[in-house]
Amino acid sequence: MSQSPMIEERRVRFSGLSAESFPDLERGSRVTFTVVATCTTTTEQDMKSEGERLTATMKVDKVSLGIDPKINDEPPASPEDPNLFDSQPAPDEDQGDDEGDDDEGATVHEFTGPSFSAGDE
């Protein structure tokens, strides 16, 4: 058996869905994409016979149909950027500004327990 040098390069695994939509894709069709991704993990796995398998898991950031040299022109989305799943921040309760409050007619009563109308007092 001849000894060949091991290649010290990583294979790439992509995870996640693209935010972009591609309506004309059909099952079995071969398409070229340009992908921008962020490396989330790297692993080294011992192989049965010899050597290691090096893997990098990539989170998909942006996908473009075809070969797109301009895909890196736009900066990647930062965690502070709003997205579809963000909710509006709750208003600060200690702002001290009472103007514009809509709860002027609200009254709060202390809960004293259930009351019965059967006359069992």
Secondary structure, 3 states (H helix, E strand, C coil): CCCCCCCCCCEEEEECCCCCCCCCCCCCCCCCEEEEEEEEEEEEEECCCCCEEEEEEEEEEEEEECCCCCCCCCCCCCCCCCCCCCCCCCCCCCCCCCCCCCCCCCCCCCCCCCCCCCCCC
